[in-house]
Amino acid sequence: MNGAIGEILPLALGVAISPIPIIAAILMLLSPKAKVTGTGFLVGWIVGIVVAVTVFTLLSAVLPEEDAAASQPIKGVIQLVLGVLLIVMALGQWRKRPRDGVAPAMPKWMAAIDKVSFPTALGLGFLLSALNPKNLIMAVGAGTAIGAHDLDAGSTTLVIVVYTLIAGSTVLVPVVGYLFAADKLRGPLDALHGWLARENAIIMAVLLLVIGVSMIGKGIGSF
């Protein structure tokens, strides 16, 4: 189990460091219906992470069994493909970075966040966590890693819980913190929102590049 946790940690971190969902959560927390929409977004975000990694963990069970002590070509190919995809996404993010003096472009749906309801916030959280291409790649990698270790049901569940807690932490912490200390967190959240908006593309480019290279290295090592 320790080996599986070690493999999924960087992937979970890749989901956690996602500026757009964090910005969305912050905007909801700064809106008039902060507690309602923030909680809905958090629930959707966590459920989406759990669903994605669970689905790919279950799908990994249909792959032909490979000896953990020998080469694992199937796992290696999957890791190589995922690594290349992440590097391609990193290059795309780097090319999207705003030039000096140019305001970063944010998704148009963010302009309507003040008006969203609980169900809408929940659905948005789910979509951003479960169906975001980058997060799907992380979930595929995590599910493949978990499945390759042939764990029992209890250990598999525990690894998925660890993955979910880490991946969801950057939305979980501000939302829960806001529920208990709204006045103290309003200023820091506003400042964090501005910084993330400016540095979104660079943060994602560096993150995707590092994880992509790491995934390719693991894929080569599986042969």
C-alpha positions as protocol buffer text, in pm:
chain_id: "A"
residue {
  index: 1
  type: MET
  ca { x: 0 y: 0 z: 0 }
}
residue {
  index: 2
  type: ASN
  ca { x: 285 y: 241 z: 78 }
}
residue {
  index: 3
  type: GLY
  ca { x: 412 y: 199 z: -277 }
}
residue {
  index: 4
  type: ALA
  ca { x: 71 y: 291 z: -419 }
}
residue {
  index: 5
  type: ILE
  ca { x: 46 y: 598 z: -197 }
}
residue {
  index: 6
  type: GLY
  ca { x: 393 y: 706 z: -306 }
}
residue {
  index: 7
  type: GLU
  ca { x: 291 y: 684 z: -671 }
}
residue {
  index: 8
  type: ILE
  ca { x: -37 y: 872 z: -637 }
}
residue {
  index: 9
  type: LEU
  ca { x: 99 y: 1161 z: -426 }
}
residue {
  index: 10
  type: PRO
  ca { x: 238 y: 1374 z: -715 }
}
residue {
  index: 11
  type: LEU
  ca { x: -77 y: 1304 z: -918 }
}
residue {
  index: 12
  type: ALA
  ca { x: -301 y: 1414 z: -632 }
}
residue {
  index: 13
  type: LEU
  ca { x: -88 y: 1726 z: -595 }
}
residue {
  index: 14
  type: GLY
  ca { x: -136 y: 1791 z: -965 }
}
residue {
  index: 15
  type: VAL
  ca { x: -512 y: 1800 z: -912 }
}
residue {
  index: 16
  type: ALA
  ca { x: -480 y: 2011 z: -597 }
}
residue {
  index: 17
  type: ILE
  ca { x: -271 y: 2282 z: -764 }
}
residue {
  index: 18
  type: SER
  ca { x: -539 y: 2384 z: -1014 }
}
residue {
  index: 19
  type: PRO
  ca { x: -572 y: 2765 z: -1011 }
}
residue {
  index: 20
  type: ILE
  ca { x: -906 y: 2788 z: -1195 }
}
residue {
  index: 21
  type: PRO
  ca { x: -1107 y: 2575 z: -944 }
}
residue {
  index: 22
  type: ILE
  ca { x: -937 y: 2753 z: -654 }
}
residue {
  index: 23
  type: ILE
  ca { x: -1027 y: 3091 z: -806 }
}
residue {
  index: 24
  type: ALA
  ca { x: -1386 y: 2972 z: -859 }
}
residue {
  index: 25
  type: ALA
  ca { x: -1409 y: 2863 z: -495 }
}
residue {
  index: 26
  type: ILE
  ca { x: -1266 y: 3195 z: -376 }
}
residue {
  index: 27
  type: LEU
  ca { x: -1511 y: 3395 z: -589 }
}
residue {
  index: 28
  type: MET
  ca { x: -1798 y: 3195 z: -441 }
}
residue {
  index: 29
  type: LEU
  ca { x: -1668 y: 3262 z: -91 }
}
residue {
  index: 30
  type: LEU
  ca { x: -1656 y: 3634 z: -168 }
}
residue {
  index: 31
  type: SER
  ca { x: -2013 y: 3631 z: -305 }
}
residue {
  index: 32
  type: PRO
  ca { x: -2331 y: 3715 z: -107 }
}
residue {
  index: 33
  type: LYS
  ca { x: -2427 y: 3346 z: -85 }
}
residue {
  index: 34
  type: ALA
  ca { x: -2079 y: 3235 z: 16 }
}
residue {
  index: 35
  type: LYS
  ca { x: -2162 y: 2951 z: 255 }
}
residue {
  index: 36
  type: VAL
  ca { x: -2425 y: 2795 z: 30 }
}
residue {
  index: 37
  type: THR
  ca { x: -2235 y: 2809 z: -299 }
}
residue {
  index: 38
  type: GLY
  ca { x: -1896 y: 2740 z: -140 }
}
residue {
  index: 39
  type: THR
  ca { x: -2027 y: 2426 z: 27 }
}
residue {
  index: 40
  type: GLY
  ca { x: -2196 y: 2311 z: -295 }
}
residue {
  index: 41
  type: PHE
  ca { x: -1877 y: 2362 z: -495 }
}
residue {
  index: 42
  type: LEU
  ca { x: -1672 y: 2172 z: -236 }
}
residue {
  index: 43
  type: VAL
  ca { x: -1910 y: 1875 z: -234 }
}
residue {
  index: 44
  type: GLY
  ca { x: -1910 y: 1858 z: -614 }
}
residue {
  index: 45
  type: TRP
  ca { x: -1530 y: 1890 z: -627 }
}
residue {
  index: 46
  type: ILE
  ca { x: -1475 y: 1605 z: -379 }
}
residue {
  index: 47
  type: VAL
  ca { x: -1737 y: 1376 z: -536 }
}
residue {
  index: 48
  type: GLY
  ca { x: -1586 y: 1433 z: -881 }
}
residue {
  index: 49
  type: ILE
  ca { x: -1239 y: 1339 z: -760 }
}
residue {
  index: 50
  type: VAL
  ca { x: -1368 y: 1022 z: -593 }
}
residue {
  index: 51
  type: VAL
  ca { x: -1572 y: 916 z: -896 }
}
residue {
  index: 52
  type: ALA
  ca { x: -1287 y: 971 z: -1144 }
}
residue {
  index: 53
  type: VAL
  ca { x: -1015 y: 787 z: -952 }
}
residue {
  index: 54
  type: THR
  ca { x: -1253 y: 505 z: -852 }
}
residue {
  index: 55
  type: VAL
  ca { x: -1367 y: 448 z: -1210 }
}
residue {
  index: 56
  type: PHE
  ca { x: -1011 y: 424 z: -1341 }
}
residue {
  index: 57
  type: THR
  ca { x: -905 y: 205 z: -1050 }
}
residue {
  index: 58
  type: LEU
  ca { x: -1185 y: -37 z: -1137 }
}
residue {
  index: 59
  type: LEU
  ca { x: -1101 y: -21 z: -1508 }
}
residue {
  index: 60
  type: SER
  ca { x: -737 y: -106 z: -1430 }
}
residue {
  index: 61
  type: ALA
  ca { x: -862 y: -442 z: -1301 }
}
residue {
  index: 62
  type: VAL
  ca { x: -950 y: -550 z: -1657 }
}
residue {
  index: 63
  type: LEU
  ca { x: -592 y: -502 z: -1777 }
}
residue {
  index: 64
  type: PRO
  ca { x: -385 y: -822 z: -1813 }
}
residue {
  index: 65
  type: GLU
  ca { x: -202 y: -905 z: -1490 }
}
residue {
  index: 66
  type: GLU
  ca { x: 169 y: -828 z: -1483 }
}
residue {
  index: 67
  type: ASP
  ca { x: 435 y: -953 z: -1246 }
}
residue {
  index: 68
  type: ALA
  ca { x: 524 y: -666 z: -1014 }
}
residue {
  index: 69
  type: ALA
  ca { x: 880 y: -801 z: -986 }
}
residue {
  index: 70
  type: ALA
  ca { x: 927 y: -811 z: -1364 }
}
residue {
  index: 71
  type: SER
  ca { x: 881 y: -557 z: -1641 }
}
residue {
  index: 72
  type: GLN
  ca { x: 530 y: -412 z: -1676 }
}
residue {
  index: 73
  type: PRO
  ca { x: 499 y: -303 z: -2040 }
}
residue {
  index: 74
  type: ILE
  ca { x: 125 y: -224 z: -2030 }
}
residue {
  index: 75
  type: LYS
  ca { x: 162 y: 4 z: -1729 }
}
residue {
  index: 76
  type: GLY
  ca { x: 472 y: 154 z: -1888 }
}
residue {
  index: 77
  type: VAL
  ca { x: 293 y: 238 z: -2213 }
}
residue {
  index: 78
  type: ILE
  ca { x: 5 y: 401 z: -2024 }
}
residue {
  index: 79
  type: GLN
  ca { x: 248 y: 610 z: -1819 }
}
residue {
  index: 80
  type: LEU
  ca { x: 445 y: 714 z: -2127 }
}
residue {
  index: 81
  type: VAL
  ca { x: 128 y: 823 z: -2310 }
}
residue {
  index: 82
  type: LEU
  ca { x: 2 y: 1016 z: -2007 }
}
residue {
  index: 83
  type: GLY
  ca { x: 341 y: 1180 z: -1959 }
}
residue {
  index: 84
  type: VAL
  ca { x: 354 y: 1297 z: -2322 }
}
residue {
  index: 85
  type: LEU
  ca { x: -2 y: 1433 z: -2296 }
}
residue {
  index: 86
  type: LEU
  ca { x: 90 y: 1629 z: -1983 }
}
residue {
  index: 87
  type: ILE
  ca { x: 395 y: 1780 z: -2150 }
}
residue {
  index: 88
  type: VAL
  ca { x: 185 y: 1881 z: -2452 }
}
residue {
  index: 89
  type: MET
  ca { x: -64 y: 2045 z: -2214 }
}
residue {
  index: 90
  type: ALA
  ca { x: 224 y: 2219 z: -2035 }
}
residue {
  index: 91
  type: LEU
  ca { x: 345 y: 2370 z: -2363 }
}
residue {
  index: 92
  type: GLY
  ca { x: -9 y: 2485 z: -2439 }
}
residue {
  index: 93
  type: GLN
  ca { x: -37 y: 2654 z: -2099 }
}
residue {
  index: 94
  type: TRP
  ca { x: 300 y: 2825 z: -2142 }
}
residue {
  index: 95
  type: ARG
  ca { x: 192 y: 2969 z: -2477 }
}
residue {
  index: 96
  type: LYS
  ca { x: -127 y: 3104 z: -2315 }
}
residue {
  index: 97
  type: ARG
  ca { x: 57 y: 3299 z: -2045 }
}
residue {
  index: 98
  type: PRO
  ca { x: -33 y: 3670 z: -2051 }
}
residue {
  index: 99
  type: ARG
  ca { x: 227 y: 3916 z: -2173 }
}
residue {
  index: 100
  type: ASP
  ca { x: 355 y: 4191 z: -1947 }
}
residue {
  index: 101
  type: GLY
  ca { x: 87 y: 4450 z: -1880 }
}
residue {
  index: 102
  type: VAL
  ca { x: -192 y: 4234 z: -2026 }
}
residue {
  index: 103
  type: ALA
  ca { x: -474 y: 4125 z: -1794 }
}
residue {
  index: 104
  type: PRO
  ca { x: -514 y: 3745 z: -1784 }
}
residue {
  index: 105
  type: ALA
  ca { x: -827 y: 3606 z: -1949 }
}
residue {
  index: 106
  type: MET
  ca { x: -1056 y: 3417 z: -1713 }
}
residue {
  index: 107
  type: PRO
  ca { x: -1342 y: 3184 z: -1818 }
}
residue {
  index: 108
  type: LYS
  ca { x: -1661 y: 3378 z: -1900 }
}
residue {
  index: 109
  type: TRP
  ca { x: -1870 y: 3169 z: -1658 }
}
residue {
  index: 110
  type: MET
  ca { x: -1682 y: 3325 z: -1367 }
}
residue {
  index: 111
  type: ALA
  ca { x: -1863 y: 3653 z: -1426 }
}
residue {
  index: 112
  type: ALA
  ca { x: -2190 y: 3487 z: -1320 }
}
residue {
  index: 113
  type: ILE
  ca { x: -2061 y: 3317 z: -1005 }
}
residue {
  index: 114
  type: ASP
  ca { x: -2243 y: 3567 z: -779 }
}
residue {
  index: 115
  type: LYS
  ca { x: -2573 y: 3433 z: -913 }
}
residue {
  index: 116
  type: VAL
  ca { x: -2516 y: 3057 z: -892 }
}
residue {
  index: 117
  type: SER
  ca { x: -2730 y: 2833 z: -671 }
}
residue {
  index: 118
  type: PHE
  ca { x: -2626 y: 2534 z: -461 }
}
residue {
  index: 119
  type: PRO
  ca { x: -2707 y: 2276 z: -736 }
}
residue {
  index: 120
  type: THR
  ca { x: -2521 y: 2484 z: -996 }
}
residue {
  index: 121
  type: ALA
  ca { x: -2216 y: 2520 z: -770 }
}
residue {
  index: 122
  type: LEU
  ca { x: -2224 y: 2146 z: -698 }
}
residue {
  index: 123
  type: GLY
  ca { x: -2241 y: 2063 z: -1069 }
}
residue {
  index: 124
  type: LEU
  ca { x: -1962 y: 2307 z: -1150 }
}
residue {
  index: 125
  type: GLY
  ca { x: -1739 y: 2155 z: -883 }
}
residue {
  index: 126
  type: PHE
  ca { x: -1805 y: 1807 z: -1022 }
}
residue {
  index: 127
  type: LEU
  ca { x: -1734 y: 1910 z: -1381 }
}
residue {
  index: 128
  type: LEU
  ca { x: -1409 y: 2086 z: -1292 }
}
residue {
  index: 129
  type: SER
  ca { x: -1280 y: 1789 z: -1092 }
}
residue {
  index: 130
  type: ALA
  ca { x: -1412 y: 1484 z: -1278 }
}
residue {
  index: 131
  type: LEU
  ca { x: -1422 y: 1598 z: -1642 }
}
residue {
  index: 132
  type: ASN
  ca { x: -1134 y: 1843 z: -1664 }
}
residue {
  index: 133
  type: PRO
  ca { x: -882 y: 1689 z: -1912 }
}
residue {
  index: 134
  type: LYS
  ca { x: -584 y: 1748 z: -1685 }
}
residue {
  index: 135
  type: ASN
  ca { x: -758 y: 1595 z: -1384 }
}
residue {
  index: 136
  type: LEU
  ca { x: -874 y: 1299 z: -1595 }
}
residue {
  index: 137
  type: ILE
  ca { x: -512 y: 1229 z: -1690 }
}
residue {
  index: 138
  type: MET
  ca { x: -415 y: 1242 z: -1322 }
}
residue {
  index: 139
  type: ALA
  ca { x: -705 y: 1008 z: -1235 }
}
residue {
  index: 140
  type: VAL
  ca { x: -600 y: 762 z: -1506 }
}
residue {
  index: 141
  type: GLY
  ca { x: -245 y: 762 z: -1371 }
}
residue {
  index: 142
  type: ALA
  ca { x: -362 y: 720 z: -1012 }
}
residue {
  index: 143
  type: GLY
  ca { x: -612 y: 447 z: -1099 }
}
residue {
  index: 144
  type: THR
  ca { x: -350 y: 257 z: -1299 }
}
residue {
  index: 145
  type: ALA
  ca { x: -99 y: 286 z: -1014 }
}
residue {
  index: 146
  type: ILE
  ca { x: -350 y: 169 z: -753 }
}
residue {
  index: 147
  type: GLY
  ca { x: -467 y: -122 z: -968 }
}
residue {
  index: 148
  type: ALA
  ca { x: -110 y: -234 z: -1043 }
}
residue {
  index: 149
  type: HIS
  ca { x: -43 y: -294 z: -673 }
}
residue {
  index: 150
  type: ASP
  ca { x: -320 y: -557 z: -643 }
}
residue {
  index: 151
  type: LEU
  ca { x: -443 y: -430 z: -306 }
}
residue {
  index: 152
  type: ASP
  ca { x: -736 y: -564 z: -107 }
}
residue {
  index: 153
  type: ALA
  ca { x: -1059 y: -363 z: -90 }
}
residue {
  index: 154
  type: GLY
  ca { x: -972 y: -193 z: 240 }
}
residue {
  index: 155
  type: SER
  ca { x: -626 y: -83 z: 128 }
}
residue {
  index: 156
  type: THR
  ca { x: -757 y: 35 z: -208 }
}
residue {
  index: 157
  type: THR
  ca { x: -1021 y: 243 z: -34 }
}
residue {
  index: 158
  type: LEU
  ca { x: -761 y: 397 z: 197 }
}
residue {
  index: 159
  type: VAL
  ca { x: -534 y: 493 z: -94 }
}
residue {
  index: 160
  type: ILE
  ca { x: -831 y: 652 z: -274 }
}
residue {
  index: 161
  type: VAL
  ca { x: -915 y: 846 z: 44 }
}
residue {
  index: 162
  type: VAL
  ca { x: -555 y: 973 z: 66 }
}
residue {
  index: 163
  type: TYR
  ca { x: -563 y: 1075 z: -301 }
}
residue {
  index: 164
  type: THR
  ca { x: -897 y: 1252 z: -253 }
}
residue {
  index: 165
  type: LEU
  ca { x: -790 y: 1443 z: 58 }
}
residue {
  index: 166
  type: ILE
  ca { x: -473 y: 1571 z: -106 }
}
residue {
  index: 167
  type: ALA
  ca { x: -635 y: 1645 z: -441 }
}
residue {
  index: 168
  type: GLY
  ca { x: -928 y: 1824 z: -280 }
}
residue {
  index: 169
  type: SER
  ca { x: -730 y: 2007 z: -10 }
}
residue {
  index: 170
  type: THR
  ca { x: -687 y: 2338 z: -191 }
}
residue {
  index: 171
  type: VAL
  ca { x: -1065 y: 2378 z: -217 }
}
residue {
  index: 172
  type: LEU
  ca { x: -1144 y: 2205 z: 112 }
}
residue {
  index: 173
  type: VAL
  ca { x: -921 y: 2426 z: 331 }
}
residue {
  index: 174
  type: PRO
  ca { x: -1048 y: 2770 z: 220 }
}
residue {
  index: 175
  type: VAL
  ca { x: -1415 y: 2663 z: 221 }
}
residue {
  index: 176
  type: VAL
  ca { x: -1400 y: 2502 z: 566 }
}
residue {
  index: 177
  type: GLY
  ca { x: -1186 y: 2788 z: 696 }
}
residue {
  index: 178
  type: TYR
  ca { x: -1435 y: 3043 z: 567 }
}
residue {
  index: 179
  type: LEU
  ca { x: -1721 y: 2869 z: 749 }
}
residue {
  index: 180
  type: PHE
  ca { x: -1542 y: 2933 z: 1079 }
}
residue {
  index: 181
  type: ALA
  ca { x: -1355 y: 3259 z: 1016 }
}
residue {
  index: 182
  type: ALA
  ca { x: -1521 y: 3444 z: 730 }
}
residue {
  index: 183
  type: ASP
  ca { x: -1416 y: 3797 z: 830 }
}
residue {
  index: 184
  type: LYS
  ca { x: -1049 y: 3711 z: 882 }
}
residue {
  index: 185
  type: LEU
  ca { x: -1018 y: 3523 z: 554 }
}
residue {
  index: 186
  type: ARG
  ca { x: -1191 y: 3769 z: 322 }
}
residue {
  index: 187
  type: GLY
  ca { x: -879 y: 3984 z: 269 }
}
residue {
  index: 188
  type: PRO
  ca { x: -629 y: 3698 z: 219 }
}
residue {
  index: 189
  type: LEU
  ca { x: -868 y: 3517 z: -17 }
}
residue {
  index: 190
  type: ASP
  ca { x: -908 y: 3828 z: -230 }
}
residue {
  index: 191
  type: ALA
  ca { x: -530 y: 3869 z: -252 }
}
residue {
  index: 192
  type: LEU
  ca { x: -483 y: 3499 z: -336 }
}
residue {
  index: 193
  type: HIS
  ca { x: -746 y: 3525 z: -608 }
}
residue {
  index: 194
  type: GLY
  ca { x: -558 y: 3810 z: -776 }
}
residue {
  index: 195
  type: TRP
  ca { x: -224 y: 3629 z: -763 }
}
residue {
  index: 196
  type: LEU
  ca { x: -366 y: 3303 z: -899 }
}
residue {
  index: 197
  type: ALA
  ca { x: -540 y: 3485 z: -1182 }
}
residue {
  index: 198
  type: ARG
  ca { x: -211 y: 3648 z: -1288 }
}
residue {
  index: 199
  type: GLU
  ca { x: 6 y: 3338 z: -1256 }
}
residue {
  index: 200
  type: ASN
  ca { x: -245 y: 3069 z: -1359 }
}
residue {
  index: 201
  type: ALA
  ca { x: -83 y: 2975 z: -1693 }
}
residue {
  index: 202
  type: ILE
  ca { x: 274 y: 2967 z: -1558 }
}
residue {
  index: 203
  type: ILE
  ca { x: 177 y: 2764 z: -1251 }
}
residue {
  index: 204
  type: MET
  ca { x: -3 y: 2506 z: -1465 }
}
residue {
  index: 205
  type: ALA
  ca { x: 275 y: 2490 z: -1725 }
}
residue {
  index: 206
  type: VAL
  ca { x: 544 y: 2418 z: -1466 }
}
residue {
  index: 207
  type: LEU
  ca { x: 327 y: 2171 z: -1275 }
}
residue {
  index: 208
  type: LEU
  ca { x: 225 y: 1975 z: -1585 }
}
residue {
  index: 209
  type: LEU
  ca { x: 583 y: 1968 z: -1713 }
}
residue {
  index: 210
  type: VAL
  ca { x: 723 y: 1832 z: -1386 }
}
residue {
  index: 211
  type: ILE
  ca { x: 456 y: 1564 z: -1348 }
}
residue {
  index: 212
  type: GLY
  ca { x: 475 y: 1476 z: -1718 }
}
residue {
  index: 213
  type: VAL
  ca { x: 852 y: 1422 z: -1705 }
}
residue {
  index: 214
  type: SER
  ca { x: 811 y: 1219 z: -1385 }
}
residue {
  index: 215
  type: MET
  ca { x: 542 y: 1005 z: -1550 }
}
residue {
  index: 216
  type: ILE
  ca { x: 762 y: 940 z: -1854 }
}
residue {
  index: 217
  type: GLY
  ca { x: 1047 y: 839 z: -1623 }
}
residue {
  index: 218
  type: LYS
  ca { x: 823 y: 592 z: -1441 }
}
residue {
  index: 219
  type: GLY
  ca { x: 698 y: 459 z: -1774 }
}
residue {
  index: 220
  type: ILE
  ca { x: 1053 y: 394 z: -1898 }
}
residue {
  index: 221
  type: GLY
  ca { x: 1131 y: 223 z: -1567 }
}
residue {
  index: 222
  type: SER
  ca { x: 835 y: -13 z: -1609 }
}
residue {
  index: 223
  type: PHE
  ca { x: 989 y: -182 z: -1913 }
}
